[in-house]
Amino acid sequence: MWTEDPALQVYAARTLKRLDTDWSRDLLEQLYLDEETQAWADNVAAQTNHKDSNGVALANGDTVVLIKDLNVKGGGFTAKRGTAVHRISLVADNDAHIEGRVEGQRIVILTEFVKKR
């Protein structure tokens, strides 16, 4: 990711975004890309069809708010309406799913139950 080759920088940025772990987010924060290279790296998000309940396009790293109470299967709790989910990640093979952390647990959320903040 510290190479001077823009193509390798974009590849590293996209790979780190896809991994979406604590250490990959830390590395992404350290990664500096000029404006043109950053736009190239972010271009993948523009090609997705993830949309919130109002039809607004979602991207990796967005903050969304739950629009209804959701029972979290296997989590043993209910995610309350109005809960903000920060730094979401898009599920690449399913436009109806996003992932985010609620009450310290990583969960999959249907896009129909969120609105972009």
N, C-alpha and C positions, 0 to 999 in steps of 0.2 A: 504493500500500500504506500510505501515511501519512495517508490520509483518515480522517475520523471516522465515515464511513458503514460500519457493520458488514458490509453485503452486499458492498461493494467490497473490504473487507479480506479477507473469506472468498474472494472470487474471486481476489484477488492471491495469497493463500496457496496455494490449490489449483493455480493456474497455475504458480507457482514450484516446487511439489512435482512437478508433472508434467514440467517441463523437466529437472529433476535434472542440472544442470551445476554446476561449481564456483562460478560467480558467483551462480546462483540459490540454492544452499545458503547462501552468505554472506549474501544478502539475507534468507533465511528466518530466519537466526540473529539478524538485526537487527529482525525483525518482532515487535512486542509485541501480543498479543491478550489481552483479558480472558478469564476462564474460560469464560464462556458462548459467546463468539465462537469461541474455540479449539475447543470441543466441536462447534460447528456446522461449522467447517472440517474437523475430523477425521471427521465423520460419513460422508464418502464411503468412507473405509477400512473402516468397519463394514459397508458394503453389498457388499463384494467377497467372492468365494468362494475366495481364495487360502488354501490350507492346506498346512502342512508334512507330512512323512512320517507324523507321528503324529496328524494331523487338527487341529492347533492353528492357529487363524486367524493369518495374517500381515498386517502393515500396513507402509506406507511408513516407512522409518527403522529398522525392526527389525534385529537382529543374528541371523544364522543360522549354523549350523555344517554343513559338508559331512559326509555320512554314508558316502561312498565316494569313491575316487579317480575324478576325471573328466578325460578327455582334452579339452583345449580346442582345438576346431577353429579353425585359422587363428592360434592363439596360440603354437603350438610348445612347449607345456608341459603338464604334468599338475597339476591342482589336487588336492592331497592331502587325504585324509580327515582331519577334525578342523580344517581351515582355517576360521577365522571370517571371515564376510563381513559387514561393518558397513554400516549405512545402506542397506539394500536399497531398491529401488523396484519396485512391482508393475507388471506389464505389463497395461494396462487392457483390452485385447481378448482376453487369453488367461489364464485362471485357473491354468494349469499352468506359467507362466513368471514368473520374477522376474529383475531385473537387479542386478548388484553388481560391485564391484571386487575382483579377485584378482590379486596380483602386479602391481599397477599398471594392469591392463587391465580395461576394462568388458566383462563377459560376461553372457550370458543363461544362467540355470540353471533346470533343471526342479525344481519344488517337491517332487517325490517323492524328491529326493536331498539334502534339507536338513531340519534340525530347528531349531526356534526355541530361542534361547539364553535 
